Amino acid sequence: NWDQIEGKWKEFTGKAQQQWGKLTDDDLQQAKGDRRELSGKIQSAYGVTKEEADRQIDDWMGRQN
């Protein structure tokens, strides 16, 4: 669940960088594991809607063990 990702955000930033290569290290550090912040960064970088960004996050989160 997202609480686990948020709590271990530093461990997940590399995986997030692989998923969303347009996001910079600064983008990921600024997100600090905040799902809404990450969604906003994805929307800005990729020009997608909030719903699409949230769907991508859900898909990515489902692949994290």
mmCIF file of the N, C-alpha and C atoms, coordinates in Angstrom:
data_MODEL
# 
_entry.id   MODEL 
# 
loop_
_atom_site.group_PDB 
_atom_site.id 
_atom_site.type_symbol 
_atom_site.label_atom_id 
_atom_site.label_alt_id 
_atom_site.label_comp_id 
_atom_site.label_asym_id 
_atom_site.label_entity_id 
_atom_site.label_seq_id 
_atom_site.pdbx_PDB_ins_code 
_atom_site.Cartn_x 
_atom_site.Cartn_y 
_atom_site.Cartn_z 
_atom_site.occupancy 
_atom_site.B_iso_or_equiv 
_atom_site.pdbx_formal_charge 
_atom_site.auth_seq_id 
_atom_site.auth_comp_id 
_atom_site.auth_asym_id 
_atom_site.auth_atom_id 
_atom_site.pdbx_PDB_model_num 
ATOM 1   N N  . ASN A 1 1  ? 0.836  -1.188 0.000   1.00 0.00 ? 1  ASN A N  1 
ATOM 2   C CA . ASN A 1 1  ? 0.000  0.000  0.000   1.00 0.00 ? 1  ASN A CA 1 
ATOM 3   C C  . ASN A 1 1  ? 0.877  1.246  0.000   1.00 0.00 ? 1  ASN A C  1 
ATOM 4   N N  . TRP A 1 2  ? 0.265  2.383  -0.230  1.00 0.00 ? 2  TRP A N  1 
ATOM 5   C CA . TRP A 1 2  ? 1.043  3.605  -0.416  1.00 0.00 ? 2  TRP A CA 1 
ATOM 6   C C  . TRP A 1 2  ? 1.801  4.009  0.840   1.00 0.00 ? 2  TRP A C  1 
ATOM 7   N N  . ASP A 1 3  ? 1.281  3.700  2.021   1.00 0.00 ? 3  ASP A N  1 
ATOM 8   C CA . ASP A 1 3  ? 1.984  4.055  3.263   1.00 0.00 ? 3  ASP A CA 1 
ATOM 9   C C  . ASP A 1 3  ? 3.372  3.426  3.304   1.00 0.00 ? 3  ASP A C  1 
ATOM 10  N N  . GLN A 1 4  ? 3.497  2.203  2.811   1.00 0.00 ? 4  GLN A N  1 
ATOM 11  C CA . GLN A 1 4  ? 4.798  1.532  2.793   1.00 0.00 ? 4  GLN A CA 1 
ATOM 12  C C  . GLN A 1 4  ? 5.753  2.240  1.837   1.00 0.00 ? 4  GLN A C  1 
ATOM 13  N N  . ILE A 1 5  ? 5.249  2.637  0.686   1.00 0.00 ? 5  ILE A N  1 
ATOM 14  C CA . ILE A 1 5  ? 6.087  3.345  -0.285  1.00 0.00 ? 5  ILE A CA 1 
ATOM 15  C C  . ILE A 1 5  ? 6.498  4.696  0.271   1.00 0.00 ? 5  ILE A C  1 
ATOM 16  N N  . GLU A 1 6  ? 5.549  5.404  0.859   1.00 0.00 ? 6  GLU A N  1 
ATOM 17  C CA . GLU A 1 6  ? 5.854  6.716  1.427   1.00 0.00 ? 6  GLU A CA 1 
ATOM 18  C C  . GLU A 1 6  ? 6.897  6.603  2.534   1.00 0.00 ? 6  GLU A C  1 
ATOM 19  N N  . GLY A 1 7  ? 6.766  5.575  3.374   1.00 0.00 ? 7  GLY A N  1 
ATOM 20  C CA . GLY A 1 7  ? 7.688  5.394  4.484   1.00 0.00 ? 7  GLY A CA 1 
ATOM 21  C C  . GLY A 1 7  ? 9.100  5.025  4.052   1.00 0.00 ? 7  GLY A C  1 
ATOM 22  N N  . LYS A 1 8  ? 9.214  4.428  2.885   1.00 0.00 ? 8  LYS A N  1 
ATOM 23  C CA . LYS A 1 8  ? 10.524 4.004  2.374   1.00 0.00 ? 8  LYS A CA 1 
ATOM 24  C C  . LYS A 1 8  ? 10.815 4.691  1.038   1.00 0.00 ? 8  LYS A C  1 
ATOM 25  N N  . TRP A 1 9  ? 10.417 5.949  0.920   1.00 0.00 ? 9  TRP A N  1 
ATOM 26  C CA . TRP A 1 9  ? 10.489 6.651  -0.356  1.00 0.00 ? 9  TRP A CA 1 
ATOM 27  C C  . TRP A 1 9  ? 11.886 6.626  -0.957  1.00 0.00 ? 9  TRP A C  1 
ATOM 28  N N  . LYS A 1 10 ? 12.908 6.796  -0.135  1.00 0.00 ? 10 LYS A N  1 
ATOM 29  C CA . LYS A 1 10 ? 14.276 6.815  -0.678  1.00 0.00 ? 10 LYS A CA 1 
ATOM 30  C C  . LYS A 1 10 ? 14.602 5.506  -1.385  1.00 0.00 ? 10 LYS A C  1 
ATOM 31  N N  . GLU A 1 11 ? 14.072 4.410  -0.881  1.00 0.00 ? 11 GLU A N  1 
ATOM 32  C CA . GLU A 1 11 ? 14.310 3.113  -1.516  1.00 0.00 ? 11 GLU A CA 1 
ATOM 33  C C  . GLU A 1 11 ? 13.564 2.990  -2.842  1.00 0.00 ? 11 GLU A C  1 
ATOM 34  N N  . PHE A 1 12 ? 12.449 3.690  -2.961  1.00 0.00 ? 12 PHE A N  1 
ATOM 35  C CA . PHE A 1 12 ? 11.607 3.561  -4.149  1.00 0.00 ? 12 PHE A CA 1 
ATOM 36  C C  . PHE A 1 12 ? 11.911 4.592  -5.225  1.00 0.00 ? 12 PHE A C  1 
ATOM 37  N N  . THR A 1 13 ? 12.731 5.598  -4.914  1.00 0.00 ? 13 THR A N  1 
ATOM 38  C CA . THR A 1 13 ? 12.968 6.645  -5.912  1.00 0.00 ? 13 THR A CA 1 
ATOM 39  C C  . THR A 1 13 ? 13.633 6.091  -7.171  1.00 0.00 ? 13 THR A C  1 
ATOM 40  N N  . GLY A 1 14 ? 14.532 5.137  -7.031  1.00 0.00 ? 14 GLY A N  1 
ATOM 41  C CA . GLY A 1 14 ? 15.164 4.545  -8.212  1.00 0.00 ? 14 GLY A CA 1 
ATOM 42  C C  . GLY A 1 14 ? 14.158 3.836  -9.095  1.00 0.00 ? 14 GLY A C  1 
ATOM 43  N N  . LYS A 1 15 ? 13.240 3.121  -8.473  1.00 0.00 ? 15 LYS A N  1 
ATOM 44  C CA . LYS A 1 15 ? 12.205 2.421  -9.233  1.00 0.00 ? 15 LYS A CA 1 
ATOM 45  C C  . LYS A 1 15 ? 11.254 3.415  -9.891  1.00 0.00 ? 15 LYS A C  1 
ATOM 46  N N  . ALA A 1 16 ? 10.960 4.491  -9.190  1.00 0.00 ? 16 ALA A N  1 
ATOM 47  C CA . ALA A 1 16 ? 10.102 5.528  -9.769  1.00 0.00 ? 16 ALA A CA 1 
ATOM 48  C C  . ALA A 1 16 ? 10.808 6.197  -10.945 1.00 0.00 ? 16 ALA A C  1 
ATOM 49  N N  . GLN A 1 17 ? 12.107 6.400  -10.819 1.00 0.00 ? 17 GLN A N  1 
ATOM 50  C CA . GLN A 1 17 ? 12.893 7.013  -11.902 1.00 0.00 ? 17 GLN A CA 1 
ATOM 51  C C  . GLN A 1 17 ? 12.879 6.116  -13.138 1.00 0.00 ? 17 GLN A C  1 
ATOM 52  N N  . GLN A 1 18 ? 12.937 4.797  -12.927 1.00 0.00 ? 18 GLN A N  1 
ATOM 53  C CA . GLN A 1 18 ? 12.869 3.866  -14.060 1.00 0.00 ? 18 GLN A CA 1 
ATOM 54  C C  . GLN A 1 18 ? 11.508 3.945  -14.742 1.00 0.00 ? 18 GLN A C  1 
ATOM 55  N N  . GLN A 1 19 ? 10.456 4.067  -13.958 1.00 0.00 ? 19 GLN A N  1 
ATOM 56  C CA . GLN A 1 19 ? 9.099  4.118  -14.501 1.00 0.00 ? 19 GLN A CA 1 
ATOM 57  C C  . GLN A 1 19 ? 8.839  5.432  -15.224 1.00 0.00 ? 19 GLN A C  1 
ATOM 58  N N  . TRP A 1 20 ? 9.248  6.525  -14.614 1.00 0.00 ? 20 TRP A N  1 
ATOM 59  C CA . TRP A 1 20 ? 8.981  7.860  -15.158 1.00 0.00 ? 20 TRP A CA 1 
ATOM 60  C C  . TRP A 1 20 ? 10.309 8.576  -15.384 1.00 0.00 ? 20 TRP A C  1 
ATOM 61  N N  . GLY A 1 21 ? 10.976 8.224  -16.467 1.00 0.00 ? 21 GLY A N  1 
ATOM 62  C CA . GLY A 1 21 ? 12.311 8.726  -16.753 1.00 0.00 ? 21 GLY A CA 1 
ATOM 63  C C  . GLY A 1 21 ? 12.402 10.229 -16.946 1.00 0.00 ? 21 GLY A C  1 
ATOM 64  N N  . LYS A 1 22 ? 11.282 10.873 -17.252 1.00 0.00 ? 22 LYS A N  1 
ATOM 65  C CA . LYS A 1 22 ? 11.307 12.331 -17.419 1.00 0.00 ? 22 LYS A CA 1 
ATOM 66  C C  . LYS A 1 22 ? 11.370 13.068 -16.088 1.00 0.00 ? 22 LYS A C  1 
ATOM 67  N N  . LEU A 1 23 ? 11.091 12.370 -15.000 1.00 0.00 ? 23 LEU A N  1 
ATOM 68  C CA . LEU A 1 23 ? 11.157 13.016 -13.691 1.00 0.00 ? 23 LEU A CA 1 
ATOM 69  C C  . LEU A 1 23 ? 12.609 13.105 -13.249 1.00 0.00 ? 23 LEU A C  1 
ATOM 70  N N  . THR A 1 24 ? 12.982 14.256 -12.761 1.00 0.00 ? 24 THR A N  1 
ATOM 71  C CA . THR A 1 24 ? 14.356 14.466 -12.305 1.00 0.00 ? 24 THR A CA 1 
ATOM 72  C C  . THR A 1 24 ? 14.505 13.983 -10.864 1.00 0.00 ? 24 THR A C  1 
ATOM 73  N N  . ASP A 1 25 ? 15.751 13.883 -10.435 1.00 0.00 ? 25 ASP A N  1 
ATOM 74  C CA . ASP A 1 25 ? 16.004 13.553 -9.031  1.00 0.00 ? 25 ASP A CA 1 
ATOM 75  C C  . ASP A 1 25 ? 15.352 14.589 -8.125  1.00 0.00 ? 25 ASP A C  1 
ATOM 76  N N  . ASP A 1 26 ? 15.425 15.856 -8.531  1.00 0.00 ? 26 ASP A N  1 
ATOM 77  C CA . ASP A 1 26 ? 14.790 16.919 -7.746  1.00 0.00 ? 26 ASP A CA 1 
ATOM 78  C C  . ASP A 1 26 ? 13.284 16.713 -7.658  1.00 0.00 ? 26 ASP A C  1 
ATOM 79  N N  . ASP A 1 27 ? 12.655 16.342 -8.780  1.00 0.00 ? 27 ASP A N  1 
ATOM 80  C CA . ASP A 1 27 ? 11.212 16.074 -8.774  1.00 0.00 ? 27 ASP A CA 1 
ATOM 81  C C  . ASP A 1 27 ? 10.878 15.006 -7.741  1.00 0.00 ? 27 ASP A C  1 
ATOM 82  N N  . LEU A 1 28 ? 11.653 13.933 -7.751  1.00 0.00 ? 28 LEU A N  1 
ATOM 83  C CA . LEU A 1 28 ? 11.376 12.818 -6.850  1.00 0.00 ? 28 LEU A CA 1 
ATOM 84  C C  . LEU A 1 28 ? 11.666 13.184 -5.403  1.00 0.00 ? 28 LEU A C  1 
ATOM 85  N N  . GLN A 1 29 ? 12.705 13.969 -5.169  1.00 0.00 ? 29 GLN A N  1 
ATOM 86  C CA . GLN A 1 29 ? 12.997 14.409 -3.806  1.00 0.00 ? 29 GLN A CA 1 
ATOM 87  C C  . GLN A 1 29 ? 11.904 15.343 -3.299  1.00 0.00 ? 29 GLN A C  1 
ATOM 88  N N  . GLN A 1 30 ? 11.414 16.214 -4.175  1.00 0.00 ? 30 GLN A N  1 
ATOM 89  C CA . GLN A 1 30 ? 10.353 17.137 -3.776  1.00 0.00 ? 30 GLN A CA 1 
ATOM 90  C C  . GLN A 1 30 ? 9.062  16.391 -3.464  1.00 0.00 ? 30 GLN A C  1 
ATOM 91  N N  . ALA A 1 31 ? 8.813  15.298 -4.177  1.00 0.00 ? 31 ALA A N  1 
ATOM 92  C CA . ALA A 1 31 ? 7.594  14.520 -3.932  1.00 0.00 ? 31 ALA A CA 1 
ATOM 93  C C  . ALA A 1 31 ? 7.614  13.897 -2.540  1.00 0.00 ? 31 ALA A C  1 
ATOM 94  N N  . LYS A 1 32 ? 8.782  13.486 -2.064  1.00 0.00 ? 32 LYS A N  1 
ATOM 95  C CA . LYS A 1 32 ? 8.946  12.927 -0.714  1.00 0.00 ? 32 LYS A CA 1 
ATOM 96  C C  . LYS A 1 32 ? 7.940  11.823 -0.406  1.00 0.00 ? 32 LYS A C  1 
ATOM 97  N N  . GLY A 1 33 ? 7.551  11.080 -1.425  1.00 0.00 ? 33 GLY A N  1 
ATOM 98  C CA . GLY A 1 33 ? 6.614  9.990  -1.202  1.00 0.00 ? 33 GLY A CA 1 
ATOM 99  C C  . GLY A 1 33 ? 5.167  10.420 -1.123  1.00 0.00 ? 33 GLY A C  1 
ATOM 100 N N  . ASP A 1 34 ? 4.901  11.705 -1.335  1.00 0.00 ? 34 ASP A N  1 
ATOM 101 C CA . ASP A 1 34 ? 3.524  12.201 -1.317  1.00 0.00 ? 34 ASP A CA 1 
ATOM 102 C C  . ASP A 1 34 ? 2.877  11.861 -2.658  1.00 0.00 ? 34 ASP A C  1 
ATOM 103 N N  . ARG A 1 35 ? 1.857  11.033 -2.608  1.00 0.00 ? 35 ARG A N  1 
ATOM 104 C CA . ARG A 1 35 ? 1.226  10.547 -3.834  1.00 0.00 ? 35 ARG A CA 1 
ATOM 105 C C  . ARG A 1 35 ? 0.671  11.683 -4.685  1.00 0.00 ? 35 ARG A C  1 
ATOM 106 N N  . ARG A 1 36 ? 0.029  12.658 -4.066  1.00 0.00 ? 36 ARG A N  1 
ATOM 107 C CA . ARG A 1 36 ? -0.530 13.787 -4.831  1.00 0.00 ? 36 ARG A CA 1 
ATOM 108 C C  . ARG A 1 36 ? 0.568  14.590 -5.505  1.00 0.00 ? 36 ARG A C  1 
ATOM 109 N N  . GLU A 1 37 ? 1.660  14.783 -4.787  1.00 0.00 ? 37 GLU A N  1 
ATOM 110 C CA . GLU A 1 37 ? 2.794  15.524 -5.347  1.00 0.00 ? 37 GLU A CA 1 
ATOM 111 C C  . GLU A 1 37 ? 3.393  14.754 -6.528  1.00 0.00 ? 37 GLU A C  1 
ATOM 112 N N  . LEU A 1 38 ? 3.568  13.453 -6.367  1.00 0.00 ? 38 LEU A N  1 
ATOM 113 C CA . LEU A 1 38 ? 4.094  12.627 -7.452  1.00 0.00 ? 38 LEU A CA 1 
ATOM 114 C C  . LEU A 1 38 ? 3.159  12.684 -8.656  1.00 0.00 ? 38 LEU A C  1 
ATOM 115 N N  . SER A 1 39 ? 1.871  12.598 -8.416  1.00 0.00 ? 39 SER A N  1 
ATOM 116 C CA . SER A 1 39 ? 0.894  12.675 -9.495  1.00 0.00 ? 39 SER A CA 1 
ATOM 117 C C  . SER A 1 39 ? 1.034  13.995 -10.251 1.00 0.00 ? 39 SER A C  1 
ATOM 118 N N  . GLY A 1 40 ? 1.179  15.080 -9.523  1.00 0.00 ? 40 GLY A N  1 
ATOM 119 C CA . GLY A 1 40 ? 1.348  16.388 -10.158 1.00 0.00 ? 40 GLY A CA 1 
ATOM 120 C C  . GLY A 1 40 ? 2.610  16.459 -10.998 1.00 0.00 ? 40 GLY A C  1 
ATOM 121 N N  . LYS A 1 41 ? 3.694  15.874 -10.503 1.00 0.00 ? 41 LYS A N  1 
ATOM 122 C CA . LYS A 1 41 ? 4.957  15.866 -11.250 1.00 0.00 ? 41 LYS A CA 1 
ATOM 123 C C  . LYS A 1 41 ? 4.809  15.061 -12.543 1.00 0.00 ? 41 LYS A C  1 
ATOM 124 N N  . ILE A 1 42 ? 4.108  13.934 -12.472 1.00 0.00 ? 42 ILE A N  1 
ATOM 125 C CA . ILE A 1 42 ? 3.880  13.107 -13.664 1.00 0.00 ? 42 ILE A CA 1 
ATOM 126 C C  . ILE A 1 42 ? 3.013  13.865 -14.663 1.00 0.00 ? 42 ILE A C  1 
ATOM 127 N N  . GLN A 1 43 ? 1.967  14.519 -14.161 1.00 0.00 ? 43 GLN A N  1 
ATOM 128 C CA . GLN A 1 43 ? 1.098  15.303 -15.042 1.00 0.00 ? 43 GLN A CA 1 
ATOM 129 C C  . GLN A 1 43 ? 1.893  16.367 -15.789 1.00 0.00 ? 43 GLN A C  1 
ATOM 130 N N  . SER A 1 44 ? 2.747  17.076 -15.066 1.00 0.00 ? 44 SER A N  1 
ATOM 131 C CA . SER A 1 44 ? 3.542  18.146 -15.677 1.00 0.00 ? 44 SER A CA 1 
ATOM 132 C C  . SER A 1 44 ? 4.548  17.605 -16.682 1.00 0.00 ? 44 SER A C  1 
ATOM 133 N N  . ALA A 1 45 ? 5.248  16.545 -16.306 1.00 0.00 ? 45 ALA A N  1 
ATOM 134 C CA . ALA A 1 45 ? 6.318  16.019 -17.160 1.00 0.00 ? 45 ALA A CA 1 
ATOM 135 C C  . ALA A 1 45 ? 5.785  15.340 -18.420 1.00 0.00 ? 45 ALA A C  1 
ATOM 136 N N  . TYR A 1 46 ? 4.637  14.679 -18.298 1.00 0.00 ? 46 TYR A N  1 
ATOM 137 C CA . TYR A 1 46 ? 4.135  13.872 -19.404 1.00 0.00 ? 46 TYR A CA 1 
ATOM 138 C C  . TYR A 1 46 ? 2.888  14.445 -20.073 1.00 0.00 ? 46 TYR A C  1 
ATOM 139 N N  . GLY A 1 47 ? 2.341  15.529 -19.539 1.00 0.00 ? 47 GLY A N  1 
ATOM 140 C CA . GLY A 1 47 ? 1.160  16.134 -20.145 1.00 0.00 ? 47 GLY A CA 1 
ATOM 141 C C  . GLY A 1 47 ? -0.063 15.235 -20.102 1.00 0.00 ? 47 GLY A C  1 
ATOM 142 N N  . VAL A 1 48 ? -0.207 14.486 -19.010 1.00 0.00 ? 48 VAL A N  1 
ATOM 143 C CA . VAL A 1 48 ? -1.358 13.589 -18.858 1.00 0.00 ? 48 VAL A CA 1 
ATOM 144 C C  . VAL A 1 48 ? -2.322 14.159 -17.818 1.00 0.00 ? 48 VAL A C  1 
ATOM 145 N N  . THR A 1 49 ? -3.527 13.626 -17.816 1.00 0.00 ? 49 THR A N  1 
ATOM 146 C CA . THR A 1 49 ? -4.531 14.063 -16.848 1.00 0.00 ? 49 THR A CA 1 
ATOM 147 C C  . THR A 1 49 ? -4.206 13.500 -15.467 1.00 0.00 ? 49 THR A C  1 
ATOM 148 N N  . LYS A 1 50 ? -4.866 14.060 -14.461 1.00 0.00 ? 50 LYS A N  1 
ATOM 149 C CA . LYS A 1 50 ? -4.711 13.557 -13.098 1.00 0.00 ? 50 LYS A CA 1 
ATOM 150 C C  . LYS A 1 50 ? -5.121 12.089 -13.042 1.00 0.00 ? 50 LYS A C  1 
ATOM 151 N N  . GLU A 1 51 ? -6.218 11.752 -13.726 1.00 0.00 ? 51 GLU A N  1 
ATOM 152 C CA . GLU A 1 51 ? -6.709 10.379 -13.712 1.00 0.00 ? 51 GLU A CA 1 
ATOM 153 C C  . GLU A 1 51 ? -5.688 9.419  -14.316 1.00 0.00 ? 51 GLU A C  1 
ATOM 154 N N  . GLU A 1 52 ? -5.054 9.839  -15.424 1.00 0.00 ? 52 GLU A N  1 
ATOM 155 C CA . GLU A 1 52 ? -4.045 8.987  -16.059 1.00 0.00 ? 52 GLU A CA 1 
ATOM 156 C C  . GLU A 1 52 ? -2.818 8.850  -15.168 1.00 0.00 ? 52 GLU A C  1 
ATOM 157 N N  . ALA A 1 53 ? -2.384 9.941  -14.569 1.00 0.00 ? 53 ALA A N  1 
ATOM 158 C CA . ALA A 1 53 ? -1.231 9.885  -13.667 1.00 0.00 ? 53 ALA A CA 1 
ATOM 159 C C  . ALA A 1 53 ? -1.531 8.964  -12.490 1.00 0.00 ? 53 ALA A C  1 
ATOM 160 N N  . ASP A 1 54 ? -2.726 9.082  -11.925 1.00 0.00 ? 54 ASP A N  1 
ATOM 161 C CA . ASP A 1 54 ? -3.105 8.225  -10.802 1.00 0.00 ? 54 ASP A CA 1 
ATOM 162 C C  . ASP A 1 54 ? -3.161 6.755  -11.221 1.00 0.00 ? 54 ASP A C  1 
ATOM 163 N N  . ARG A 1 55 ? -3.645 6.494  -12.441 1.00 0.00 ? 55 ARG A N  1 
ATOM 164 C CA . ARG A 1 55 ? -3.688 5.117  -12.940 1.00 0.00 ? 55 ARG A CA 1 
ATOM 165 C C  . ARG A 1 55 ? -2.270 4.564  -13.079 1.00 0.00 ? 55 ARG A C  1 
ATOM 166 N N  . GLN A 1 56 ? -1.359 5.381  -13.600 1.00 0.00 ? 56 GLN A N  1 
ATOM 167 C CA . GLN A 1 56 ? 0.029  4.943  -13.730 1.00 0.00 ? 56 GLN A CA 1 
ATOM 168 C C  . GLN A 1 56 ? 0.636  4.644  -12.362 1.00 0.00 ? 56 GLN A C  1 
ATOM 169 N N  . ILE A 1 57 ? 0.335  5.486  -11.386 1.00 0.00 ? 57 ILE A N  1 
ATOM 170 C CA . ILE A 1 57 ? 0.850  5.262  -10.033 1.00 0.00 ? 57 ILE A CA 1 
ATOM 171 C C  . ILE A 1 57 ? 0.288  3.961  -9.464  1.00 0.00 ? 57 ILE A C  1 
ATOM 172 N N  . ASP A 1 58 ? -1.012 3.736  -9.655  1.00 0.00 ? 58 ASP A N  1 
ATOM 173 C CA . ASP A 1 58 ? -1.631 2.493  -9.172  1.00 0.00 ? 58 ASP A CA 1 
ATOM 174 C C  . ASP A 1 58 ? -0.971 1.271  -9.809  1.00 0.00 ? 58 ASP A C  1 
ATOM 175 N N  . ASP A 1 59 ? -0.756 1.330  -11.128 1.00 0.00 ? 59 ASP A N  1 
ATOM 176 C CA . ASP A 1 59 ? -0.117 0.212  -11.832 1.00 0.00 ? 59 ASP A CA 1 
ATOM 177 C C  . ASP A 1 59 ? 1.289  -0.023 -11.296 1.00 0.00 ? 59 ASP A C  1 
ATOM 178 N N  . TRP A 1 60 ? 2.041  1.060  -11.142 1.00 0.00 ? 60 TRP A N  1 
ATOM 179 C CA . TRP A 1 60 ? 3.417  0.968  -10.640 1.00 0.00 ? 60 TRP A CA 1 
ATOM 180 C C  . TRP A 1 60 ? 3.430  0.417  -9.217  1.00 0.00 ? 60 TRP A C  1 
ATOM 181 N N  . MET A 1 61 ? 2.534  0.932  -8.391  1.00 0.00 ? 61 MET A N  1 
ATOM 182 C CA . MET A 1 61 ? 2.469  0.502  -6.995  1.00 0.00 ? 61 MET A CA 1 
ATOM 183 C C  . MET A 1 61 ? 2.160  -0.993 -6.906  1.00 0.00 ? 61 MET A C  1 
ATOM 184 N N  . GLY A 1 62 ? 1.292  -1.478 -7.782  1.00 0.00 ? 62 GLY A N  1 
ATOM 185 C CA . GLY A 1 62 ? 0.937  -2.888 -7.784  1.00 0.00 ? 62 GLY A CA 1 
ATOM 186 C C  . GLY A 1 62 ? 2.098  -3.808 -8.123  1.00 0.00 ? 62 GLY A C  1 
ATOM 187 N N  . ARG A 1 63 ? 3.109  -3.265 -8.799  1.00 0.00 ? 63 ARG A N  1 
ATOM 188 C CA . ARG A 1 63 ? 4.279  -4.073 -9.167  1.00 0.00 ? 63 ARG A CA 1 
ATOM 189 C C  . ARG A 1 63 ? 5.379  -4.023 -8.118  1.00 0.00 ? 63 ARG A C  1 
ATOM 190 N N  . GLN A 1 64 ? 5.211  -3.207 -7.088  1.00 0.00 ? 64 GLN A N  1 
ATOM 191 C CA . GLN A 1 64 ? 6.221  -3.111 -6.030  1.00 0.00 ? 64 GLN A CA 1 
ATOM 192 C C  . GLN A 1 64 ? 5.893  -4.146 -4.961  1.00 0.00 ? 64 GLN A C  1 
ATOM 193 N N  . ASN A 1 65 ? 6.886  -4.926 -4.585  1.00 0.00 ? 65 ASN A N  1 
ATOM 194 C CA . ASN A 1 65 ? 6.628  -5.972 -3.585  1.00 0.00 ? 65 ASN A CA 1 
ATOM 195 C C  . ASN A 1 65 ? 7.213  -5.585 -2.279  1.00 0.00 ? 65 ASN A C  1 
# 
